[in-house]
């Protein structure tokens, strides 16, 4: 077996062990070694930050703590994981020349990472803990004059095989606290954290309410105002996503808010619309300084086939709710790219959200034109601690790419977005089978035969073979291979 193939199998084995870890709070394994916290290392790997894990280990020689009798409740082979990481000697730990600061509508952020307006920023204690953890700022849970009454339960999930949230549904509404309580929270946070950014998310039912809320959060020293034109769960007509779907209302309300404040204004867009550029342009015409997007997507995650009630079941009934989590990232990136590449929407700041879990997710939004990103669902699943790997992973990425500051790569991927008819249609990239890695499962054969172009034959030796005359280079086989045993030919081949 070749060296690279041994490494690939080793990586798959390590991936199996890592996937067993459930990222415990105050993990029992943290004291196994005298000089390193395995739970922190494994968390870095699970958040797409293997190089960050290596940096945290910094060529440490593992030394067990003899007084520690604790072990992993799921029997994760922690020593095997750590020893595999130590094999890599490429450690990055000098980030003095990396500047993570950015801005949102001209307001400086110490890093691009914010809490989005939701349950994760709904009271003083939570916000204080998040800011102390390293988050650059918070868009507080939307403030309104409405009497908010919530259901129980109010969440449901769509999960994948490793039990992570693929999609997350909520039927929650706005802040349950009074305007006065929220104003005091903003004042207190700004007094204690003057260098952090506090965004006041607001929603009114009429002109007077929008004006009143604007004036109150401005007096409270909020750094920005975010106009919630997008909550999908509102019971009042003319609020939430019903506003975001009406460009005339978007422009009118934005202008009212701008006329009654001296701080920047973000308009938060709903994805429950065909063309987000239309209300975004209306917000710009109304004076908005920036756009935040996307809010949650109306959905039903699951229907209980025994009770016949969609989830979450509230006393035997349910309703549509807002969809978030990993599954919405492609949709969010689509809307962001359409707005940031629209010349009519130039000179706006963009704060992106929707399915961001790792530093890499965040970088994708930045590359498409966002100067900041906002997170909720990933925090609900794993806690504020994910900021550690967001920051470390971003530093490593910037160091490797030789970016000194975030603005060096904002919007660079926009240059590579073209129309479908402009894409190269004259060449093919053929797959190559690596038989040392192949286990003969036949997954590539099944997918190609039943969902592709019948270009793979399955031999008696349980190995796949390519028929180049039928292959169109779609790469479906590579995507379904569980062993990473299919590579791409080094050269594109002309169809002619």
C-alpha positions in Angstrom: 0.0 0.0 0.0 1.3 3.4 -0.9 2.2 6.0 1.8 -0.6 8.4 0.7 -3.1 5.6 0.8 -2.1 4.5 4.3 -2.5 8.2 5.4 -5.9 8.3 3.8 -7.1 5.2 5.7 -5.6 6.6 8.9 -7.5 9.8 8.4 -10.7 7.9 7.9 -10.1 6.0 11.1 -9.4 9.2 13.0 -12.6 10.7 11.5 -14.6 7.8 12.9 -13.2 8.4 16.4 -13.7 12.1 16.2 -17.3 11.7 15.1 -18.0 9.7 18.2 -17.2 12.7 20.4 -20.3 14.7 21.4 -18.4 17.8 22.6 -19.3 17.6 26.3 -19.6 20.6 28.5 -16.8 20.6 31.1 -15.5 17.4 29.3 -14.3 14.5 31.6 -11.3 14.1 29.3 -9.9 17.5 29.8 -7.6 16.4 32.7 -6.3 13.2 31.2 -3.0 15.0 30.2 -0.9 17.4 32.2 -0.2 19.8 29.5 -3.1 19.7 27.0 -6.9 19.7 26.9 -8.1 17.0 24.5 -11.6 18.3 24.4 -10.4 21.6 23.1 -8.3 19.9 20.4 -11.1 17.6 19.3 -13.5 20.6 19.2 -11.2 22.4 16.8 -11.1 19.4 14.5 -14.9 19.0 14.5 -15.2 22.7 13.5 -13.1 22.2 10.4 -10.0 23.5 12.1 -7.5 20.7 12.1 -4.6 23.2 11.6 -5.9 25.1 14.5 -5.8 21.9 16.6 -2.2 21.4 15.5 -1.4 25.0 16.5 -3.0 24.4 19.9 -0.9 21.3 20.5 2.3 23.1 19.3 4.4 19.9 19.1 3.5 19.0 22.7 4.8 15.7 24.1 1.8 14.0 25.6 2.2 13.4 29.3 -0.6 11.7 31.2 -1.9 12.9 34.5 -1.5 10.0 36.9 -4.1 11.4 39.3 -6.8 11.5 36.6 -9.1 8.5 36.5 -11.8 10.0 34.2 -12.4 8.6 30.7 -14.7 9.4 27.8 -18.2 8.2 28.4 -18.4 7.1 24.7 -14.9 5.5 24.7 -13.5 7.9 22.1 -9.8 6.8 21.5 -8.4 10.2 22.5 -4.8 9.1 22.5 -5.1 7.8 18.9 -6.5 11.1 17.8 -3.9 13.2 19.5 -1.0 11.1 18.2 -2.2 11.4 14.7 -2.3 15.2 15.0 1.2 15.3 16.4 2.5 13.6 13.3 2.0 16.9 11.3 4.8 19.3 12.1 3.5 22.3 10.2 2.5 24.5 13.1 1.3 28.1 12.7 1.4 30.2 15.8 2.6 33.7 14.9 -0.3 35.9 14.0 1.0 39.3 15.1 0.7 40.6 11.5 -3.0 39.5 11.1 -5.7 42.1 11.7 -9.1 40.6 12.1 -10.9 43.9 12.5 -13.5 44.9 10.0 -16.5 47.2 10.0 -20.2 47.2 9.6 -21.7 50.4 8.1 -18.6 52.2 9.2 -18.7 51.0 12.8 -15.5 49.1 13.7 -15.6 45.5 14.7 -12.7 43.7 16.4 -13.5 40.6 14.3 -16.2 39.8 11.8 -18.3 37.6 14.2 -21.6 38.7 15.7 -24.6 37.1 17.4 -27.6 37.4 15.1 -30.9 38.7 16.6 -32.4 35.7 18.3 -32.6 33.8 21.6 -28.8 33.7 21.9 -28.8 37.5 22.6 -32.0 37.9 24.6 -30.9 39.0 28.0 -28.0 40.8 29.7 -26.4 37.7 31.3 -26.3 35.9 27.9 -24.9 38.9 26.0 -22.3 39.6 28.7 -21.1 36.0 28.5 -20.9 36.1 24.7 -18.9 39.3 24.6 -16.5 38.1 27.3 -16.0 34.9 25.2 -14.7 37.0 22.3 -17.7 37.8 20.0 -17.3 41.2 18.4 -20.9 42.2 19.0 -24.5 41.3 19.2 -27.7 42.0 17.4 -30.1 41.8 20.3 -33.3 39.9 20.1 -35.8 42.1 18.3 -37.4 44.8 20.5 -41.1 45.6 20.0 -44.1 47.0 21.7 -46.1 43.8 21.1 -47.1 41.4 23.8 -45.2 38.3 22.9 -46.6 34.9 23.9 -44.5 31.8 22.9 -45.5 28.2 22.5 -44.0 25.1 24.1 -42.3 23.3 22.5 -41.1 25.7 19.9 -38.2 23.9 18.1 -37.7 20.9 15.8 -34.7 19.6 13.9 -33.8 17.7 10.8 -30.8 15.6 11.6 -28.2 13.7 9.7 -26.6 10.4 10.5 -24.1 11.8 13.1 -27.0 13.6 14.9 -25.9 17.1 14.0 -28.5 19.6 13.1 -28.9 19.6 9.3 -31.9 21.9 9.6 -33.5 23.6 12.6 -37.1 24.9 12.8 -38.3 27.5 15.3 -41.7 29.0 15.8 -40.4 31.7 18.2 -41.1 35.4 17.8 -39.5 38.5 19.3 -38.1 39.5 22.6 -40.4 38.8 25.6 -38.9 41.6 27.5 -40.3 45.1 27.6 -38.9 48.0 25.7 -37.7 49.5 28.9 -35.9 46.3 30.0 -34.2 46.0 26.6 -33.1 49.7 26.6 -31.5 49.2 30.0 -29.7 46.1 28.7 -28.3 48.0 25.8 -27.1 50.9 28.0 -25.5 48.5 30.5 -23.7 46.5 27.8 -22.4 49.7 26.1 -21.1 50.9 29.5 -19.3 47.7 30.3 -18.1 46.9 26.8 -17.5 50.2 25.0 -15.4 48.6 22.3 -18.0 45.9 21.4 -20.8 46.6 18.9 -24.4 46.4 20.0 -27.0 46.3 17.3 -30.6 47.1 18.3 -33.0 45.0 16.2 -36.5 46.6 16.2 -39.9 45.9 14.8 -43.0 48.2 14.8 -46.6 47.8 13.7 -47.1 51.4 12.5 -45.2 54.6 11.9 -45.4 55.8 15.5 -44.0 52.5 16.8 -41.1 52.5 14.4 -40.3 56.1 15.3 -40.6 55.5 19.0 -38.4 52.4 19.0 -35.8 54.2 16.8 -35.6 57.1 19.2 -35.3 54.9 22.3 -32.5 52.7 21.0 -30.6 55.7 19.6 -30.7 57.3 23.1 -29.6 54.0 24.6 -26.3 54.4 22.6 -26.8 51.4 20.4 -24.2 51.4 17.6 -26.6 50.4 14.8 -30.2 49.7 14.2 -31.4 46.6 12.4 -34.9 46.7 10.9 -36.5 43.3 11.2 -38.4 43.0 7.9 -38.1 39.3 7.9 -39.3 37.3 10.9 -41.6 34.5 9.4 -43.5 33.8 12.7 -45.4 37.0 13.3 -49.2 37.0 14.1 -49.7 40.7 13.4 -50.5 41.8 9.9 -47.9 44.2 8.3 -45.0 42.9 10.4 -42.0 40.7 9.9 -41.6 39.0 6.6 -44.9 40.6 5.4 -43.0 43.9 5.3 -40.0 42.4 3.7 -42.1 41.2 0.8 -43.5 44.7 0.2 -40.9 47.0 -1.3 -43.0 50.1 -0.8 -43.3 49.4 3.0 -39.6 48.6 3.2 -38.7 52.0 1.7 -41.2 53.9 3.8 -40.2 52.4 7.1 -36.5 52.6 6.4 -36.9 56.3 5.6 -38.9 56.9 8.9 -36.1 55.2 10.9 -33.3 57.1 9.1 -35.2 60.4 9.7 -35.2 59.8 13.4 -31.7 58.6 14.1 -28.1 59.5 13.6 -26.7 56.0 13.7 -26.3 53.5 10.8 -29.3 51.4 9.8 -29.3 47.8 8.5 -32.4 46.3 6.8 -32.8 42.6 7.5 -34.1 40.8 4.4 -36.5 37.9 4.2 -35.6 34.9 2.0 -39.4 34.1 1.6 -39.3 36.0 -1.7 -38.2 35.4 -5.2 -35.9 38.3 -5.7 -34.2 39.8 -2.6 -32.7 42.6 -4.7 -36.1 44.3 -5.0 -36.7 45.0 -1.3 -32.9 45.6 -0.8 -33.0 48.3 -3.4 -36.1 49.7 -1.7 -34.2 49.8 1.6 -31.3 51.6 -0.1 -33.7 54.1 -1.6 -35.1 54.6 1.9 -31.6 55.4 3.2 -30.4 52.1 4.6 -26.6 51.9 5.1 -26.5 48.2 4.8 -28.3 44.9 4.4 -28.3 41.8 6.7 -29.4 38.5 5.2 -30.8 36.0 5.4 -33.4 35.5 8.1 -35.1 32.1 8.4 -37.0 30.3 5.6 -40.6 29.3 6.2 -40.7 25.5 6.5 -42.1 22.3 7.9 -39.2 20.1 9.0 -41.0 16.8 9.8 -44.5 15.3 10.1 -45.0 12.7 12.8 -46.5 9.8 10.7 -48.2 8.3 13.8 -49.8 11.4 15.3 -50.2 13.1 11.9 -49.0 16.4 13.4 -46.0 18.4 12.0 -43.2 19.2 14.4 -42.9 20.8 16.9 -46.3 19.5 18.2 -48.0 22.1 20.4 -50.9 20.5 22.2 -51.6 18.4 19.1 -51.2 21.1 16.5 -48.3 22.9 14.7 -47.6 25.8 12.3 -45.1 26.9 9.7 -41.8 28.1 11.2 -38.4 29.5 10.4 -35.8 27.2 9.0 -32.1 27.7 9.8 -28.9 25.6 10.2 -26.4 24.1 7.9 -29.0 23.3 5.2 -29.8 27.0 4.5 -26.2 28.1 3.8 -26.4 27.5 0.0 -29.6 29.6 -0.2 -28.1 32.4 1.9 -25.0 32.5 -0.3 -27.2 32.7 -3.3 -29.1 35.7 -2.0 -25.9 37.4 -0.8 -24.2 36.9 -4.2 -27.2 38.3 -6.1 -27.2 41.5 -4.0 -23.4 42.1 -3.9 -23.1 41.6 -7.7 -26.0 43.9 -8.4 -24.6 47.3 -9.5 -27.7 49.1 -8.2 -26.8 47.9 -4.7 -23.3 49.2 -4.6 -22.0 51.1 -1.6 -24.0 49.1 0.9 -22.5 47.1 3.8 -23.5 43.4 4.0 -23.8 41.3 7.1 -24.3 37.7 6.2 -26.0 34.9 8.0 -27.5 31.5 7.4 -25.9 28.1 8.2 -22.5 29.4 9.5 -20.8 26.9 11.7 -17.1 27.1 11.0 -14.5 29.7 10.0 -14.7 28.3 6.5 -18.4 29.0 6.3 -17.7 32.6 7.4 -15.0 33.1 4.8 -17.4 32.0 2.1 -19.7 34.8 3.0 -16.9 37.3 3.2 -15.5 36.2 -0.2 -19.0 37.0 -1.6 -19.0 40.5 -0.2 -19.9 40.5 3.5 -17.8 42.5 5.9 -19.3 40.7 8.9 -21.3 37.6 9.7 -23.9 36.7 12.2 -24.6 33.3 13.9 -27.4 31.7 15.9 -28.2 28.0 15.2 -24.6 26.9 15.6 -24.5 28.6 19.0 -27.8 27.0 20.1 -26.2 23.6 19.2 -22.7 24.1 20.6 -22.6 27.3 22.7 -20.7 30.6 22.6 -17.4 28.6 22.8 -17.4 28.1 19.0 -15.9 31.7 18.7 -12.5 30.2 19.6 -12.3 28.2 16.4 -13.9 30.9 14.3 -11.2 33.3 15.3 -8.3 30.8 15.2 -9.4 29.2 11.9 -9.7 32.7 10.3 -6.3 33.7 11.5 -4.7 30.6 10.0 -6.5 31.0 6.7 -5.4 34.6 6.4 -1.8 33.7 7.3 -1.7 31.0 4.7 -3.2 33.2 2.0 -1.0 36.2 3.0 -4.0 38.4 3.8 -3.1 41.0 6.4 -6.6 42.3 7.0 -10.2 41.1 6.4 -10.8 43.8 3.7 -8.1 42.1 1.6 -10.5 39.4 0.6 -14.0 40.8 0.9 -15.8 40.1 -2.3 -13.0 38.3 -4.2 -15.2 35.4 -5.2 -17.7 37.7 -7.0 -15.2 37.9 -9.9 -15.7 34.2 -10.5 -19.5 34.2 -10.7 -20.7 34.1 -14.3 -23.8 33.0 -16.1 -24.4 29.3 -16.8 -24.2 29.8 -20.5 -20.7 31.4 -20.2 -19.2 28.3 -18.4 -16.8 26.1 -20.3 -18.7 23.4 -22.1 -15.9 22.1 -24.3 -13.8 20.0 -21.9 -14.2 17.1 -19.5 -12.6 16.3 -16.1 -12.5 12.5 -15.8 -12.5 10.6 -12.5 -9.6 8.3 -11.6 -10.0 5.3 -9.3 -7.5 4.7 -6.5 -7.7 1.0 -6.0 -5.5 1.0 -2.9 -8.2 3.0 -1.1 -11.2 1.3 -2.8 -13.0 -1.2 -0.7 -15.2 -2.5 -3.5 -18.5 -1.2 -2.0 -20.0 -0.4 -5.4 -21.5 2.9 -4.4 -20.0 4.7 -7.4 -21.3 2.0 -9.7 -24.9 2.3 -8.3 -24.9 6.1 -8.5 -23.6 6.2 -12.1 -25.9 3.4 -13.3 -29.1 4.7 -11.7 -28.4 8.4 -11.4 -25.7 9.2 -13.9 -24.5 8.1 -17.4 -23.8 4.3 -17.0 -20.1 5.0 -17.4 -18.9 2.7 -14.7 -18.6 -1.1 -14.8 -18.3 -3.2 -11.7 -15.8 -6.1 -12.2 -15.8 -9.6 -10.7 -12.9 -8.4 -8.5 -15.3 -5.8 -7.0 -13.5 -2.9 -8.5 -15.0 -0.1 -10.6 -13.8 0.5 -14.2 -14.5 3.6 -16.2 -15.9 3.7 -19.7 -14.5 7.0 -21.0 -16.7 7.0 -24.1 -19.8 7.3 -21.8 -18.4 9.4 -19.0 -19.4 13.1 -19.1 -17.2 14.1 -16.1 -20.1 15.0 -13.8 -18.2 13.7 -10.8 -21.2 12.1 -9.1 -19.1 9.0 -8.4 -16.5 11.1 -6.5 -19.1 12.7 -4.4 -20.7 9.5 -3.2 -17.5 7.5 -2.6 -17.3 6.9 1.2 -13.5 6.1 1.1 -12.2 9.1 -0.8 -11.0 6.7 -3.4 -11.8 8.7 -6.5 -9.6 11.5 -7.6 -9.7 13.8 -10.6 -7.5 13.4 -13.7 -4.8 16.1 -13.6 -5.8 17.4 -17.0 -9.1 18.5 -18.6 -9.7 16.7 -21.9 -11.3 18.4 -24.9 -14.6 16.9 -26.1 -13.4 17.2 -29.6 
